[in-house]
């Protein structure tokens, strides 16, 4: 399978969502309903299954440290730079940082890793890092800023895993993996069916969001913002990963894995999170499409230079 073939289904489903919204097939609230379905049901099912079946012993090693450093640098710069450079409000900054540094490690990462790296062993570590560390930090910040007073409340923070289906499903999945538990066949089959809807529904919702009949206040994604996010995602993050990997003396195969994973485009989960909390929808939807379209060049260059 070529690199291009891994991107084709993503492009097609995004176009389908755009066309469906343009032709009125989804109704006025279609994109919002699809987004909530993904956030509340399909994405938690997919995360639970993935983490419950994934061994947790992969959270170690210099390659993961190099990837984590690139993620922290880019997400951090996007988070704090969104305010200084573009005047983004505090509640918008976490999602801006996520758009710059949260990679599409699932539906696109798997075929890319299989094609370029030959296996998904390192990608599994990336999934764990993002789901168990990066996503909860982003969601915690979004949840805090969703409070009208913007206050940090210990009780609210402590109850976040129960109130947020993404975090709850992730924690339950990790617990099942650590305990070696397996679901009954009927439950496993049900969650498998539900999780299968996560990626296509998210992409259709993403495409639908690109066609807005009544732009909201948040629809002010300036071209320069998209340029900066794209540069951070497709240039800065893989370059930082490469530099840290060299500093850690990673062998060539591990260095290639780190750079390829860092060069993956922005995950559509970023748009789903933004839509759920009502912040950064315009920026995230366009960033996902733009980085997905252009990341093919980054990944091909990394594969050619580091192999």
Secondary structure, 3 states (H helix, E strand, C coil): CCHHHHHHHHHHHHHHHHHHHHCCCCCCCHHHHHHHHHHHHHHHHHHHHHHHCCCHHHCCCHHHHHHHHHHHHHHHHHHHHHHHHHCCCHHHHHHHHHHHHCECCCHHHHHHHHHHHCCCHHHHHHHHHHHHHHHHHHHHHHHHHHCCCCCCCHHHHHCHHHHCHHHHHHHHHHHHHHHCCCCCHHHHHHHHHHHHHHHHHHHHHHHHHCCCCCCCCCCCCCHHHHHHHHHHHHHHHHHHHHHHHHHCCCCHHHHHHHHHHHCCCECHHHHHHHHHHCCCHHHHHHHHHHHHHHHHHHHHHHHHHHC
